[in-house]
Amino acid sequence: MTTTTTQPEAAAVDTTTTTTEATPRTAVVITYEQQTCGRCGGCGSYSYNQITGSRCFKCHGAGTVESRKGAKARAAVAAKRDELYGRAIEDVKVGDQAKLPGAKFMSADRWAIVTESHADELNAGHWSLRCKHSGLGAQRGHRIHVFTPAAAAAILEFAATLKGCTVGPKGAK
């Protein structure tokens, strides 16, 4: 995660932006506006306890939290992503790149190429997707994200118009 600091214009709080997400097959990331944590003052520690030490619970030790503008921008981008990437599970075809959920508490959601897509014979009204290392079974109509270059470009263009986020090359500071 890269973090860059910008000088505030007549503001009482330092603002920073942090890299948070990227879309598959692109070298571009969306960054959301951050501000110094109001609880710990940016140091990442607050009060000591024997289980977690002195880590601040508001910023989780990072020293920054998302600003209101950043949170609004993240919600708007998420809604646009759901609108453009969202597809009913039965409409996913072999060869599509779909975002499949990871195992609970063990791995994050990840993008994978669909190798099988068919009706589930054992569970009426359900559909099954398979990828190289994982799979998903869900009721018909369940929406998952399917990557398309046109939708990714539209999401990045939309994010570039919002206050509270910036779009830039991956790895830029």
Number of C-alpha atoms within 10 A of each C-alpha: 7 12 15 13 14 9 10 11 9 6 8 7 14 16 20 21 25 22 22 13 13 17 17 16 10 12 11 18 19 23 25 25 25 25 20 21 23 13 17 20 14 19 16 20 20 17 11 11 9 6 7 10 11 14 20 22 15 17 20 13 18 17 21 27 24 21 19 13 15 22 17 18 22 22 11 15 19 14 14 17 19 15 13 18 20 17 18 15 25 20 14 20 17 16 13 15 20 25 18 22 15 14 10 8 6 6 9 11 11 13 18 21 19 22 15 15 21 16 17 15 10 7 12 10 12 18 22 19 23 18 19 10 7 14 17 14 17 17 17 16 14 14 17 19 20 25 23 16 12 10 16 19 14 14 21 20 12 15 23 15 12 17 13 21 24 20 19 16 12 15 12 11 12
